[in-house]
Amino acid sequence: MEVAASSLLEAIREFLEAEQGVEPEEVQLDTQLFQEGFIDSFAVVRLIAALESGLGLDLPTGALIPEDFASVEILRRRLAEL
């Protein structure tokens, strides 16, 4: 499923701002979400739900793994494969 990078980035920024108190401009396409501490394994589940509702995605259970959330760009590429 094709998702525009800008839409995905905006949805992730909104999630991180609301859930983690992160300033939106701190997150870019190449930001290392796990390595830089923006998300953890618990946040991934909530982020998936937020992306499904915010972007109108219907992701199969287990389609995404934590490594897919390494950066926004990696996640965008993984979504394109689904």
Steps between C-alpha positions, in 0.01 A plus 500: 500500500641829390515775761644842422810574705361836606173346623681229692743747652215727610307210656807383692577854613143543627520169687834582659388847600178370661639181655862581576510881520744521208530825306391418141803656333726258689382215276611480136487220242840369609453538876590178678178452696622216725867593529425860590237396755190640330318167524535168676334164443193604699453814290514299176160341569341838566673651198367227271147570622553875450628447146209274412243751619683815392600380153213262436726195484387143556816320606497122538582382853874443530580669168736745669782417736695738727787520249256654249480802730874574498426823310206661324656424161554133582137477612384670179694246292361209701142625458558521123587130503170402662 
